[in-house]
Amino acid sequence: DQQVKQNSPSLSVQEGRISILNCDYTNSMFDYFLWYKKYPAEGPTFLISISSIKDKNEDGRFTVFLNKSAKHLSLHIVPSQPGDSAVYFCAARFTPPPVGSQGNLIFGKGTKLSVKP
Amino acid sequence: GAGVSQSPRYKVAKRGQDVALRCDPISGHVSLFWYQQALGQGPEFLTYFQNEAQLDKSGLPSDRFFAERPEGSVSTLKIQRTQQEDSAVYLCAIKVLGRGRGYTFGSGTRLTVV
């Protein structure tokens, strides 16, 4: 059973518009969430994170929102650029980790974002 | 990614062959992780090292998978008697402090078992 779910396998947006990528989780023990971006033939690159004690974190064009009661987070990219086209992974971890599972991240399946010029 | 070098980038193995995948992190990183990413899936945790100690190997799918980090820097993931279901990208990651608890991943090794 997937603990981190990204229900949209793909998303297409126009350059300059907002991209919204969604992520749901089932385990209330998660209290740190991260977004990664992945280009083909490269490893995932850390993008932005949020602690459960916050509901919003912003870094330039990227903002992550967390709704703990709904167990839902979203990544907003505005304005979207063609270079943002990639697969975006939502990930969650326990903090502090259980004994023997130090810092393990649990990933969703990813959403492929295409930003069209 | 910068800070983690993986080799080889691509590996084709015949079923039943043993393979060894290498991860070479920038020196000084205590925590090292291995993940497996199957096609169309997100990365899945395999194992974790703190220096040379393998503290968690709960994600290793079978006893054919073995990882080591004898001197606390370079790590090797070995898969014995490879099977088709082992085909995946194997990612190595280090924990980066002070960056919102993000991890830096290498570019991975794409293993194809034929």
Boltz contact constraints between the chains, C-beta under 6 A:
constraints:
  - contact:
      token1: [A, 32]
      token2: [B, 101]
      max_distance: 6.0
  - contact:
      token1: [A, 34]
      token2: [B, 102]
      max_distance: 6.0
  - contact:
      token1: [A, 42]
      token2: [B, 107]
      max_distance: 6.0
  - contact:
      token1: [A, 43]
      token2: [B, 1]
      max_distance: 6.0
  - contact:
      token1: [A, 43]
      token2: [B, 91]
      max_distance: 6.0
  - contact:
      token1: [A, 43]
      token2: [B, 105]
      max_distance: 6.0
  - contact:
      token1: [A, 43]
      token2: [B, 106]
      max_distance: 6.0
  - contact:
      token1: [A, 43]
      token2: [B, 107]
      max_distance: 6.0
  - contact:
      token1: [A, 43]
      token2: [B, 108]
      max_distance: 6.0
  - contact:
      token1: [A, 44]
      token2: [B, 105]
      max_distance: 6.0
  - contact:
      token1: [A, 46]
      token2: [B, 102]
      max_distance: 6.0
  - contact:
      token1: [A, 49]
      token2: [B, 100]
      max_distance: 6.0
  - contact:
      token1: [A, 89]
      token2: [B, 42]
      max_distance: 6.0
  - contact:
      token1: [A, 100]
      token2: [B, 56]
      max_distance: 6.0
  - contact:
      token1: [A, 101]
      token2: [B, 56]
      max_distance: 6.0
  - contact:
      token1: [A, 102]
      token2: [B, 48]
      max_distance: 6.0
  - contact:
      token1: [A, 102]
      token2: [B, 55]
      max_distance: 6.0
  - contact:
      token1: [A, 103]
      token2: [B, 95]
      max_distance: 6.0
  - contact:
      token1: [A, 104]
      token2: [B, 45]
      max_distance: 6.0
  - contact:
      token1: [A, 107]
      token2: [B, 42]
      max_distance: 6.0
  - contact:
      token1: [A, 107]
      token2: [B, 43]
      max_distance: 6.0
  - contact:
      token1: [A, 108]
      token2: [B, 42]
      max_distance: 6.0
  - contact:
      token1: [A, 109]
      token2: [B, 41]
      max_distance: 6.0
  - contact:
      token1: [A, 109]
      token2: [B, 42]
      max_distance: 6.0
  - contact:
      token1: [A, 110]
      token2: [B, 42]
      max_distance: 6.0
